[in-house]
């Protein structure tokens, strides 16, 4: 069997690929992650690579945005050694700007972190007191009013040397377990990490455990996406031999690589991270802990667990201080998970009837006023996080986050950090859909109208697609199948909102506040989101875009005992409602799969904005 050497740019990685094997399969076999949506079937276009040197063959595809030097890794086999370039739309984004972080995150009012520092002077041994070092240390703790703690083996190994340096000794205690996990003779900062483990994207935040200061935040795609873009596909994949371990390792690799990137950026050692809190939906937590998630998708949809004891980083596989406590934010049910509880725990509701919307892959919806909550999940899919859309990507530098069509028909766009356009993030896709709809290019079903400018329309797999020229001669496209995907995504959310309110005999007009959570929320154009029927047509002052509330809740959890308790209480307080069992849900979903809706009385403001109505 003839094999060839494949050299990747810009990473510099090299792997072997047989002539009978496609590039994507060889990369995954070599443990080189590459995010795709279709599992290597040539449908999503996400595995596009540029061939810089060498000969290859490629099966036919229908992705018109690729020029002659570009190909799909899943359809391409090498004939010689290759030099290939992988676009960095899946790269890690890191934020270290204090102003940018402070705009979204502020420390909790009182800091009582998961691991705290205790300063104690341990008397030297002498003839009168020749008791062991550990005995004298515990006695010193008791005299200072601290309960006798346990010691990890790693801490005990450091004890004899540290207490003999003279003066105060610093002990770092895991407050939940009352165990000393580290000892030092000099003052040095210790850190905690908060993790939002999403189905499509993962975010990590690093904070000082003493002050609450956030040093950096990083985000990237969940490498598990190679096994499916939604939780149902992940669950099915986990049931195949060896895949449960692979999925766990991919989640860990995603988190650990983000941690390492942050540490490298701010000059912190991973061993100085002494605590972690992880928020994620129920399936993601099961996969991270290698717990069989099969029952989550089977009637009566019961998970193995929704609350967990505090684990050690070493037993989970997090590459931080191995005895660091890890708090898993508890969930509610199979489909309303700890990510939602985490987000709710970071908020104050002040007895106002509030609708909480998480615009992530699973589309969770919660309504309540602080004294009660009810929630559901409507499985929106990953479209607004870049999944299933060939030109889609995360909200990161180079992503088109604003798009509009002028009255003269010219297309205009802005990108995050003014980088060259690489694709559309969620807010950009919403603007694109709204722009095409308002300009009369697509109709209420998402089909391209005959009156659309034909110079911009091409055929992809017998479906019409709209071309968007961007910098460097690249052309981004959005086809009718992808428009339909986006419409179904927004339709699932709107149907979920209406069914949840009906089940509780509540009128949408009675909702006093609507909180929109999600990474792309801060870039979202509210008017465009309402125009396409993603958000209800209510007075605009009721809306608030709160960013990644799940990550904020996990940050509060590492910093505050009060918020850890609050999360545990909320997980028991939220009433889960299973949408699939509600009469009329399918009818609501079908009605919502139009722009903006079949019932235009629900969206009076959209009538005056679109020439398609």
C-alpha positions in Angstrom: 0.0 0.0 0.0 1.5 3.3 -1.1 1.5 6.1 1.5 2.4 9.7 1.2 3.6 12.4 3.6 1.1 15.2 4.1 2.5 18.5 5.6 0.0 20.9 7.2 0.2 24.7 7.2 0.3 26.8 9.3 0.5 24.2 12.2 3.6 22.4 10.8 2.1 19.0 11.6 2.8 16.0 9.4 0.9 12.8 8.9 0.8 9.8 6.6 -2.0 9.1 4.2 -2.4 6.1 1.9 -3.5 6.6 -1.7 -6.7 4.7 -1.0 -7.5 7.0 2.0 -9.0 10.4 2.0 -7.2 13.3 3.8 -9.9 13.8 6.4 -9.9 10.1 7.5 -6.1 10.2 7.7 -6.0 13.3 9.8 -8.5 11.9 12.3 -6.6 8.7 12.4 -3.5 10.7 13.2 -5.4 12.5 16.0 -5.4 15.8 14.1 -8.8 17.3 14.8 -10.8 18.8 12.0 -14.3 20.1 12.6 -16.9 18.9 10.1 -20.7 18.7 10.3 -21.5 15.8 7.9 -19.1 13.1 9.1 -17.0 13.2 6.0 -19.8 12.7 3.4 -18.9 15.8 1.3 -22.1 17.6 2.2 -21.1 20.4 4.6 -18.0 21.8 2.9 -16.4 22.5 6.3 -13.3 20.4 5.5 -12.1 22.6 2.7 -8.3 22.8 2.3 -6.0 24.5 -0.1 -3.4 22.3 -1.9 -0.1 24.2 -2.0 2.0 21.5 -3.6 1.6 18.0 -4.9 -0.8 15.9 -6.9 -4.1 14.6 -5.8 -7.5 13.3 -7.0 -10.9 14.6 -5.7 -14.3 13.1 -6.2 -16.9 15.6 -7.6 -18.6 18.0 -5.2 -21.1 20.8 -5.4 -19.5 23.5 -3.3 -19.2 26.4 -5.7 -17.2 28.6 -3.3 -14.1 26.5 -3.9 -11.7 27.6 -6.6 -9.3 25.3 -8.4 -6.6 25.2 -5.6 -9.2 24.2 -3.0 -10.6 20.8 -2.3 -12.6 18.9 0.3 -10.4 16.8 2.5 -13.1 14.1 2.9 -13.2 13.6 -0.9 -9.5 13.9 -1.7 -6.8 11.3 -1.9 -3.1 11.9 -2.5 -1.1 10.8 -5.5 2.2 12.3 -4.1 3.4 14.0 -1.0 1.3 17.1 -0.3 1.6 20.5 1.2 -1.8 21.7 2.3 -3.1 24.8 4.1 -6.0 24.6 6.5 -8.1 27.8 7.1 -8.1 28.9 10.6 -11.9 29.3 11.0 -11.7 26.7 13.7 -8.8 28.3 15.6 -8.9 29.3 19.2 -9.8 32.9 20.0 -8.3 34.4 23.2 -9.4 37.5 25.0 -7.1 39.2 27.5 -8.4 42.8 27.3 -9.5 43.8 30.8 -12.1 46.2 29.4 -13.6 43.6 27.1 -13.8 41.0 29.9 -15.1 43.4 32.4 -18.0 44.4 30.1 -19.4 40.9 30.4 -18.1 39.6 33.7 -17.7 41.1 37.2 -16.7 39.2 40.3 -19.5 38.0 42.7 -20.1 40.4 45.6 -18.3 38.1 48.1 -15.4 35.9 47.2 -15.4 32.5 49.0 -13.5 30.4 46.4 -13.4 26.7 46.2 -9.8 26.7 47.3 -8.6 29.2 49.8 -5.4 30.2 51.4 -4.7 29.7 55.1 -1.5 31.1 56.7 -0.2 29.3 59.8 3.0 29.1 61.8 3.9 25.5 62.6 6.1 25.4 65.7 9.5 23.7 65.3 10.0 20.3 66.8 12.1 20.2 70.0 12.9 17.8 72.9 9.7 18.9 74.7 7.6 18.4 71.5 9.0 15.8 69.2 5.6 14.9 67.6 5.5 14.4 63.8 5.3 17.3 61.4 1.7 16.5 60.4 0.6 16.3 64.1 2.1 19.7 64.9 0.6 21.2 61.8 -2.9 20.0 62.7 -2.5 21.2 66.2 -1.5 24.6 64.8 -4.7 24.6 62.7 -6.8 23.7 65.7 -5.3 26.5 67.8 -6.2 29.0 65.0 -9.8 27.9 65.0 -9.6 25.8 61.8 -11.0 22.3 61.8 -8.4 19.5 61.4 -8.0 19.1 57.6 -6.9 16.1 55.7 -3.8 16.2 53.5 -3.3 15.0 49.9 -0.3 12.8 49.4 1.3 15.5 47.2 0.8 18.1 50.0 2.2 15.8 52.6 5.3 15.2 50.6 6.0 19.0 50.6 5.2 19.4 54.3 8.6 18.5 55.9 10.6 20.8 53.7 8.2 23.7 53.7 7.6 24.2 57.4 11.3 24.1 58.1 11.9 27.3 56.1 10.8 29.4 59.1 8.0 31.9 59.4 4.4 31.5 58.0 3.5 28.6 55.9 0.8 28.9 53.2 -1.7 26.1 53.0 -4.2 25.8 50.2 -7.4 24.0 51.3 -10.1 22.5 49.3 -13.0 23.8 51.3 -15.6 21.2 50.1 -13.4 18.3 51.2 -11.5 20.1 53.9 -8.2 18.8 52.5 -4.9 20.6 52.0 -3.9 20.2 48.4 -0.7 22.3 48.4 1.8 24.0 50.6 4.2 26.9 50.0 6.5 29.1 52.0 6.1 32.1 49.7 3.1 34.1 48.6 2.1 33.2 45.1 -1.2 33.5 43.2 -3.4 30.5 42.6 -6.0 30.3 39.9 -9.3 28.7 38.9 -10.9 27.8 35.6 -14.5 28.1 34.5 -15.6 25.9 31.6 -18.7 26.1 29.4 -18.7 22.8 27.6 -21.0 23.3 24.7 -22.1 20.9 22.0 -20.6 23.1 19.3 -18.2 25.4 21.1 -16.2 25.4 24.3 -15.2 28.5 26.3 -12.7 28.6 29.2 -12.0 31.4 31.6 -9.0 31.8 34.0 -9.4 33.8 37.2 -7.4 34.6 40.3 -8.9 32.7 43.3 -8.0 35.5 45.7 -9.2 38.6 43.9 -11.6 37.2 41.3 -9.7 39.0 38.6 -10.1 37.4 35.2 -6.8 37.1 33.3 -8.1 35.7 30.0 -10.8 33.9 28.2 -10.5 31.5 25.3 -13.0 29.7 23.0 -12.9 27.1 20.3 -14.9 24.4 18.6 -15.7 21.2 20.5 -13.5 18.6 18.8 -16.3 16.0 19.3 -18.0 17.6 16.3 -16.2 15.0 14.1 -18.7 12.5 15.7 -21.8 14.6 14.9 -23.0 18.2 15.2 -25.8 17.5 17.7 -26.2 15.5 20.9 -28.3 12.8 19.4 -25.5 11.9 16.9 -23.0 12.0 19.7 -25.1 9.7 21.8 -25.4 7.2 18.9 -21.7 7.5 18.3 -20.9 6.8 21.9 -22.7 3.5 21.7 -20.2 2.2 19.1 -17.2 0.2 20.3 -14.4 2.4 21.6 -16.2 5.7 20.8 -17.2 6.5 24.4 -13.5 6.8 25.3 -12.7 8.7 22.1 -15.5 11.2 22.8 -14.3 11.7 26.4 -10.8 12.3 25.1 -11.9 14.8 22.5 -13.8 16.8 25.1 -10.7 16.7 27.4 -8.4 17.6 24.5 -10.6 20.6 23.7 -10.6 21.9 27.2 -7.0 21.2 28.0 -5.8 22.9 24.8 -7.8 26.0 25.6 -6.3 26.0 29.1 -2.8 25.6 27.7 -3.4 28.5 25.2 -4.6 30.7 28.0 -1.7 29.8 30.3 0.9 30.4 27.5 -0.7 33.8 26.8 -0.7 35.1 30.4 2.4 33.2 31.7 0.7 31.0 34.2 1.6 27.4 34.9 -1.2 24.8 34.6 -0.1 23.4 38.0 -1.0 26.7 39.5 -4.7 26.2 38.6 -6.3 24.9 41.8 -10.0 24.7 41.1 -12.4 24.2 38.2 -16.2 24.5 37.6 -17.7 23.0 34.4 -21.1 23.8 33.0 -22.5 21.8 30.1 -25.7 20.1 28.9 -26.5 16.7 30.3 -25.1 14.8 27.3 -21.8 16.7 27.3 -21.3 16.0 31.0 -22.0 12.3 30.5 -19.5 12.1 27.6 -16.9 14.1 29.5 -17.2 11.7 32.5 -17.5 8.6 30.2 -20.9 7.8 31.5 -23.2 6.0 29.1 -25.7 8.6 27.7 -27.8 6.1 25.8 -30.9 6.5 28.0 -31.0 10.2 27.4 -32.5 9.7 23.9 -34.8 6.8 24.8 -38.3 7.0 26.3 -38.7 8.1 29.1 -35.5 10.1 28.6 -33.9 9.6 31.9 -30.1 10.3 32.3 -27.7 8.4 34.5 -27.3 11.5 36.7 -27.9 15.3 36.8 -25.9 16.1 39.9 -22.4 15.0 40.7 -20.0 14.9 43.7 -16.9 17.1 43.5 -14.2 15.2 41.6 -10.5 15.7 41.4 -9.0 17.1 38.2 -6.6 14.1 38.0 -9.5 11.5 38.0 -11.4 13.4 35.3 -8.3 14.1 33.1 -8.0 17.9 33.4 -4.4 19.0 33.0 -4.3 21.3 36.0 -3.2 20.6 39.6 -4.2 17.0 39.9 -5.8 17.3 43.3 -7.8 20.4 42.3 -11.6 20.1 43.1 -13.9 20.1 40.0 -17.4 21.3 40.6 -19.9 20.1 37.9 -22.8 22.4 37.7 -25.9 20.3 38.3 -28.6 20.0 35.6 -32.4 19.5 35.6 -33.1 16.7 33.2 -31.9 15.0 30.0 -32.3 18.1 27.9 -32.2 21.0 30.4 -28.7 20.8 31.6 -26.2 22.4 33.9 -25.3 25.0 31.3 -28.8 26.5 31.8 -28.7 26.2 35.6 -25.3 27.9 35.5 -26.7 30.8 33.5 -29.7 31.2 35.7 -27.5 31.1 38.8 -25.6 34.2 37.6 -28.7 36.3 37.3 -31.1 38.2 39.6 -34.7 38.0 38.6 -36.3 40.4 41.2 -39.7 38.7 40.9 -40.1 39.9 37.3 -41.6 37.4 34.9 -38.6 36.6 32.7 -38.0 34.6 29.6 -34.5 33.2 29.4 -33.4 32.0 25.9 -30.1 30.2 25.3 -29.4 30.4 21.5 -27.0 27.4 21.6 -27.3 24.1 19.8 -29.9 22.7 22.1 -32.1 25.9 22.3 -33.1 25.8 26.0 -35.9 28.0 27.2 -36.8 28.9 30.8 -39.5 31.1 32.2 -39.9 32.2 35.8 -39.6 35.1 38.3 -37.0 33.8 40.7 -39.5 32.0 43.0 -40.4 29.4 40.3 -39.0 28.3 37.0 -40.2 26.0 34.2 -37.9 25.0 31.3 -37.7 23.0 28.1 -35.2 22.3 25.2 -36.2 22.6 21.6 -33.1 21.2 19.8 -32.3 24.1 17.5 -29.2 22.5 16.1 -25.8 24.2 15.5 -26.7 26.5 12.6 -26.3 29.7 14.5 -22.9 28.5 15.8 -21.6 27.8 12.3 -22.7 24.2 12.1 -24.4 22.8 9.0 -23.8 26.0 7.0 -20.8 25.9 4.6 -20.1 29.6 5.2 -20.8 29.5 8.9 -18.3 29.9 11.7 -17.9 30.9 15.3 -18.0 34.5 16.4 -14.2 35.2 16.2 -11.9 37.6 14.3 -12.8 37.5 10.6 -16.4 36.4 11.1 -19.0 38.6 9.4 -21.1 39.8 12.3 -23.1 42.5 10.5 -24.5 42.4 7.0 -27.0 44.6 5.1 -28.2 45.3 1.6 -28.4 49.0 0.6 -31.4 50.5 -1.1 -29.3 50.4 -4.3 -28.9 46.6 -3.9 -25.3 46.7 -2.8 -24.1 44.2 -0.2 -22.2 45.6 2.8 -20.7 43.8 5.8 -18.6 44.2 8.9 -16.3 41.6 10.4 -15.1 41.0 14.0 -11.9 42.9 14.6 -12.0 44.2 11.0 -10.2 41.0 9.8 -10.7 39.8 6.2 -14.1 37.9 5.9 -13.7 34.2 6.5 -17.4 33.3 7.0 -20.6 34.3 8.8 -21.1 33.9 12.5 -24.6 33.5 14.0 -25.4 37.2 14.1 -24.1 37.6 10.5 -26.3 34.7 9.3 -29.4 36.3 10.9 -28.5 39.6 9.2 -28.0 37.8 5.9 -31.4 36.0 6.1 -33.1 39.2 7.1 -31.4 41.2 4.4 -32.3 38.7 1.7 -35.9 38.6 3.0 -36.3 42.4 3.3 -34.8 42.9 -0.2 -37.3 40.4 -1.7 -34.6 38.0 -2.7 -36.1 35.1 -0.7 -39.7 34.6 0.1 -41.4 33.6 3.4 -40.5 29.9 2.7 -36.8 30.7 2.2 -36.9 30.1 -1.6 -35.1 32.4 -4.0 -37.7 34.5 -5.9 -37.6 34.7 -9.7 -37.1 38.5 -9.3 -33.8 37.9 -7.4 -30.7 39.2 -9.2 -29.7 36.2 -11.3 -26.1 37.2 -11.5 -25.9 36.3 -7.8 -27.7 32.9 -8.1 -25.9 29.7 -8.9 -27.0 26.0 -8.6 -25.6 23.7 -5.9 -26.9 20.1 -6.0 -29.9 21.3 -7.9 -30.6 23.9 -5.3 -30.3 27.7 -5.8 -27.6 29.4 -3.9 -26.8 33.1 -3.3 -23.2 34.2 -3.9 -21.5 36.8 -1.6 -18.2 38.0 -3.0 -15.7 38.9 -0.2 -12.0 39.9 0.0 -9.2 38.0 -1.8 -11.6 36.8 -4.5 -13.3 34.3 -2.3 -17.0 33.7 -2.7 -19.3 32.7 0.2 -22.6 31.0 -0.7 -25.8 30.4 1.1 -28.1 27.8 -0.6 -31.8 27.1 -0.2 -31.1 24.0 1.9 -29.0 26.1 4.3 -31.7 28.8 4.5 -34.2 26.0 5.3 -31.8 24.8 8.0 -31.7 28.3 9.5 -35.5 28.7 9.3 -36.0 25.3 11.1 -33.6 26.5 13.7 -35.4 29.7 14.5 -38.7 27.9 14.1 -37.8 25.3 16.8 -37.1 28.2 19.2 -40.2 30.1 18.5 -42.4 26.9 18.7 -40.7 26.1 22.0 -41.5 29.6 23.4 -45.1 29.5 22.4 -45.7 25.9 23.6 -44.0 26.5 26.9 -46.2 29.6 27.5 -49.4 27.8 26.5 -48.6 24.9 28.9 -48.3 27.4 31.7 -51.3 29.5 30.6 -49.2 32.6 30.2 -49.5 35.3 27.5 -46.3 36.5 25.8 -47.3 40.1 26.5 -47.1 39.4 30.2 -43.4 38.7 30.0 -41.5 41.6 31.5 -38.0 40.8 30.5 -36.4 38.6 27.8 -32.8 37.6 28.4 -30.9 36.3 25.4 -27.9 34.2 26.2 -25.3 32.9 23.8 -21.9 33.8 22.5 -23.1 35.7 19.5 -25.8 37.6 21.4 -23.6 40.7 21.9 -23.4 41.0 18.1 -27.0 40.3 17.4 -29.2 42.8 15.6 -32.5 42.7 17.5 -34.6 44.1 14.7 -33.3 41.5 12.2 -33.8 38.7 14.7 -37.5 39.8 15.1 -37.9 40.3 11.3 -37.1 36.6 10.6 -39.2 35.4 13.6 -36.3 34.2 15.8 -37.4 36.5 18.7 -40.9 37.5 19.6 -42.1 40.9 18.4 -42.3 42.7 21.8 -41.2 46.2 23.0 -37.5 46.4 22.4 -36.7 47.7 25.9 -37.7 44.3 27.4 -34.8 42.6 25.7 -31.3 42.2 27.2 -28.4 40.4 25.5 -26.3 38.8 28.3 -23.6 36.9 26.4 -22.3 33.6 27.7 -24.3 33.3 30.9 -23.3 29.7 31.3 -19.6 30.6 31.5 -20.4 33.5 33.9 -22.2 31.1 36.2 -19.3 28.7 36.2 -17.0 31.6 37.0 -19.2 32.5 39.9 -19.2 28.9 41.1 -15.4 28.8 41.4 -15.4 32.1 43.2 -18.4 31.9 45.6 -19.9 29.2 47.9 -23.2 31.1 47.8 -23.4 30.7 44.0 -22.4 27.0 44.2 -25.3 26.5 46.6 -27.6 28.6 44.4 -26.8 26.3 41.4 -27.7 23.3 43.4 -31.0 24.8 44.6 -31.9 25.9 41.1 -31.4 22.4 39.6 -34.1 21.2 42.0 -36.3 24.3 41.5 -36.7 24.2 37.7 -39.7 22.2 36.5 -38.8 20.3 33.3 -41.4 20.2 30.5 -40.9 17.8 27.6 -42.0 19.5 24.4 -42.4 16.3 22.4 -45.3 15.3 24.7 -47.2 18.5 24.4 -50.2 18.5 22.1 -49.8 21.0 19.3 -46.1 21.2 19.3 -45.7 19.9 15.7 -48.3 22.4 14.5 -46.5 25.3 16.2 -43.2 24.2 14.7 -44.6 24.0 11.2 -46.3 27.4 11.6 -43.0 28.9 12.8 -41.0 27.5 9.8 -41.8 30.6 7.7 -40.4 34.1 7.6 -41.3 35.4 10.1 -44.3 33.1 10.8 -47.5 32.0 9.2 -49.5 34.2 11.7 -48.3 37.6 10.7 -50.3 39.1 13.6 -47.6 37.9 15.9 -45.0 40.0 14.0 -46.7 43.3 13.1 -43.3 45.1 12.8 -42.1 42.8 10.1 -44.8 43.7 7.6 -43.5 47.1 7.0 -39.9 45.9 6.5 -40.1 43.2 3.9 -41.0 43.4 0.3 -41.5 39.6 0.4 -44.8 40.0 2.4 
